Every structure is written in structure tokens, then in C-alpha cells.
């Protein structure tokens, strides 16, 4: 169920008009929280929209309320849920939960056998992940593709990650394994 006055849906090409605002808010939010959110360019956001990998929240007023996407790694062995951001005016109203649920579901439909991972420093995201059946794991249990870790270059903690040879950082890695996972509780979110 979508939060009141907000529609959560798969992003469409016409949503590219929000890409610059989403990128700017992602950077602002990282600075404000002093957290390890990686920067995303408007072009990378548009790319995820064009590839059918993005979810957007749109308010009844027509403004964007939130965004997230998934990415595919290791030839479909893994997908990551990434880039979850909610516009300040829409925080604490269930938008993040609805987006997380939708992007998780979208990725699982397209890649039902893939392991889904997320790395985060945010307690709220960790709690959402646990509700979906994710468990904390070490970094060696998620993709080892260098391209994934290159996405962390703009993070304030990148030097920590690099100094630990991409095996540990301040983020918590969380993994959903589809085979035999009885905890997938989309309805519980």
C-alpha cells in the first residue's frame, strides 16, 4: 500500500526530468548526515530508469518524493538494491519502506534466483532489510566485482574501504538468499 498522497511505481522515461533533483538530494543528504552515501550523477539515474531498474515515488502534486534502483552483478548471480533516497518533505511517512519493498520486488521478479544485497550505514534501512529476509554478512559473501566497489569512490569512507582491500568498511553488508528463504515478508512491510 502506498503512503497517502504518494504513488510508488516503476520509473518511466518521462521521470528522467527528476534525475538532477534526485542526484542533488542524494549528495545533500550524505553531507548532512556525514554518512557514506555514494554520489549518483543525473546520467546514472537516467540510465537506471531507461534500463527498467528504477522505482520512483511521485506525490499527487507532481513532485518526486523518493527513488531507488537495483543493479545486476556477476552475470545475474547477485543484484544490489541501491540509491534509496526520500525527499525531505516526504520523510518519516512510509515512503522509504514502500520504495524498498517495490525495488526489492521488481529485482526479484526480473532475477528470481539472484542473491540480493544491500550495504548501508543506516539503521532504518537495516531494519527494512531484516523485514524482507536479509541477514548481515561479511563482504566476501556479496559480489566481488571491482565495478561495484568503484561506485563507492565518492563515499566519504572510500579510503577506509580501500585500506581494507574492499573486505570491510563502515557499511553493513546484508544479503537475501532466495533459495530456502522463508523470511521473505513483502506483505509485512
Secondary structure, 3 states (H helix, E strand, C coil): CCCCCEEEEECCHHHHHHHHHHHHHHHHHHHHHCCCCCCCCHHHHHHHHHCCCEEEEEECCCCEEEEEEEEEEHHHCEEEEEEEEECHHHCCCCHHHHHHHHHHHHHHHHCCCCEEEEEECCHHHHHHHHHHCCEEECHHHCCCCHHHHHCCCCCCCHHHHHHCCCCCCCCEEEEECCCCCCCCCHHHC
